[in-house]
Amino acid sequence: MLDRFEKMDDEFAKLLRRINPPRVVIDNDACEDATIIQVDSVNKHGILLQVVQILTDLDLVIKKAYISSDGGWFMDVFNVIDQNGNKIRDQEIISYIQERLESNDDLVEPSLKGLVGLVPSEEHTCIELTGRDRPGLLSEVCAVLTDLECNVVNAEIWTHNERAAAVVLVTDHTTGCAIEDSKRLAVIKELLCNVLRGNSDLNSARMTLPPPGVTQRQRRLHQIMFADRDYEKADKLVGGKVHAKTSRPHVIVTDCAEKDYTVITMRSKDRPKLLFDIICTLTDMQYVVFHGVVHTGRMEAYQEYYIRHIDGVPISSEAERDRVMQCLEAAIERRGTEGLELELCAEDRVGLLSDITRIFRENGLCIKRAEISTRGGKARDTFYVTDVTGSPVDPKTVNSICEQIGHGVLHVKWNIDSSPKPQQESTISFLLGSLFRSRTFSSFT
């Protein structure tokens, strides 16, 4: 009987969306320094995340956002620019945004009633890894995969609070296709779990083959780390160092009894995809954002949200309040790991990633985050690294690594975060207030 009513509700929601399809207005004239994207649609849990994900997947920078979804209607405004700080003037991109945002299918949240996984494919096998982070872990994982004749074609690795998570796409070295033999997969799982456990993580290290479903990879990484409860270790040692209180995000959760909302305010260092990480976390924790504002400055981002649980009730206990604060801090920090950015561009081959990460390990580098991709026979990988204590990497070490790999292959992106003395961040103040008043080249070819 319950399933019958749920089906009726779902059909009614679809009817409403057919009658009132999403309406998108993209304006390059109203704002001097940004393109304004306005989205009006019938409201649905997860729709805000879907919109933000579409903009984020295009690498657009959201400078400001105004969110409102009261009364069953979703009305949001985003001020966006490209990676170069310019307005979005490419007509193909504008048309793509319009088409995606106005599509009824794209803005429907996939069902989360069952287990959530990645898109299955005959071209590759997707592996999810979770375990305790330690120097050289990625190198050991890559070495095992190479020995097992698995080629890594795509991967993303995050570390946070001494935990590590990865979503890795591999193919069979011989066939170039997905690995489907169950006995071989069992061997891969056993050996990878042995590596992940090391000497101290006997219980929580895991390797899984995700079930069918549709989940964006970075959202899946948030879900994996959330399930691993990385947020509970926020005040422990990380990379041999204690997080400085001033460098951590500032999250406050308060009540708005007048309007029956819970108010979340956040100040943190601004960075790409910050808004996506926050909305992703709130959505997967089953909270709904009814109103919100996002304002970013040169260095800092300010966010304020008025939320309730999906059942319509605001946060009611101190334990829940503390958990939300910890989870949002973790969501900001997972992808905000400071480190020297190294970019690798080389002809792809089996074992390349294993060789690169081995060199990093032998030179005392710790990989805090990595994005691995292969396209058109080219490996394009990005690594964010520190030394084993979590401190900035010595330039002499970087030069030595570049000489081993090749200066034309490994590119170093020096920035203020890799400097021993980071500059003091500026702060801004912006209140929602009035809304509610009352990583030799020859060795790699």
FENFENZI-V971200 format. One record per backbone hydrogen bond with DSSP energy under -1.0 kcal/mol. CO is the residue of the C=O (numbers start at 1). NH is the residue of the N-H. If there is no record, write none. Layout:
CO;NH + CO;NH
This chain:
1;5 + 2;6 + 3;7 + 4;8 + 5;9 + 6;10 + 7;11 + 8;12 + 9;13 + 10;14 + 11;15 + 12;16 + 13;17 + 14;18 + 15;19 + 16;20 + 23;40 + 25;38 + 27;36 + 35;80 + 36;27 + 37;78 + 38;25 + 39;76 + 40;23 + 41;74 + 44;47 + 46;50 + 47;51 + 48;52 + 49;53 + 50;54 + 51;55 + 52;56 + 53;57 + 55;60 + 56;59 + 61;81 + 63;296 + 64;79 + 65;294 + 66;77 + 67;292 + 68;75 + 70;73 + 72;43 + 74;41 + 76;39 + 77;66 + 78;37 + 79;63 + 79;64 + 80;35 + 81;61 + 82;85 + 86;82 + 87;89 + 90;94 + 91;95 + 92;96 + 93;97 + 94;98 + 95;99 + 96;100 + 97;101 + 98;102 + 103;107 + 105;108 + 122;178 + 125;170 + 127;168 + 128;208 + 129;166 + 130;206 + 131;164 + 134;137 + 136;140 + 137;141 + 138;142 + 139;143 + 140;144 + 141;145 + 142;146 + 143;147 + 144;148 + 145;150 + 146;149 + 149;173 + 151;171 + 154;169 + 155;372 + 156;167 + 157;370 + 158;165 + 160;163 + 162;133 + 163;160 + 164;131 + 165;158 + 166;129 + 167;156 + 168;127 + 169;153 + 169;154 + 170;125 + 171;151 + 172;176 + 177;172 + 181;185 + 182;186 + 183;187 + 184;188 + 185;189 + 186;190 + 187;191 + 188;192 + 189;193 + 190;194 + 191;195 + 192;196 + 193;197 + 194;198 + 197;200 + 197;201 + 206;130 + 208;128 + 216;220 + 217;221 + 218;222 + 219;223 + 220;224 + 221;225 + 222;226 + 223;227 + 224;228 + 225;230 + 226;229 + 229;232 + 230;233 + 233;236 + 238;241 + 241;238 + 244;247 + 250;267 + 252;265 + 254;263 + 256;259 + 256;261 + 261;256 + 262;307 + 263;254 + 264;305 + 265;252 + 266;303 + 267;250 + 268;301 + 271;274 + 273;277 + 274;278 + 275;279 + 276;280 + 277;281 + 278;282 + 279;283 + 280;284 + 281;285 + 282;287 + 283;286 + 286;310 + 288;308 + 290;69 + 291;306 + 292;67 + 293;304 + 294;65 + 295;302 + 299;270 + 300;297 + 301;268 + 302;295 + 303;266 + 304;293 + 305;264 + 306;290 + 306;291 + 307;262 + 308;288 + 309;312 + 313;309 + 317;321 + 318;322 + 319;323 + 320;324 + 321;325 + 322;326 + 323;327 + 324;328 + 325;329 + 326;330 + 327;331 + 328;332 + 329;333 + 330;334 + 340;385 + 341;413 + 342;383 + 343;411 + 344;381 + 346;379 + 349;352 + 351;355 + 352;356 + 353;357 + 354;358 + 355;359 + 356;360 + 357;361 + 358;362 + 359;363 + 360;365 + 361;364 + 366;386 + 369;384 + 370;157 + 371;382 + 372;155 + 373;380 + 375;378 + 377;348 + 378;375 + 379;346 + 381;344 + 382;371 + 383;342 + 384;368 + 384;369 + 385;340 + 386;366 + 387;390 + 391;387 + 394;398 + 395;399 + 396;400 + 397;401 + 398;402 + 399;403 + 400;404 + 401;405 + 402;406 + 406;409 + 406;410 + 409;345 + 411;343 + 415;418 + 432;435 + 433;436 + 440;443 + 441;444 + 442;445
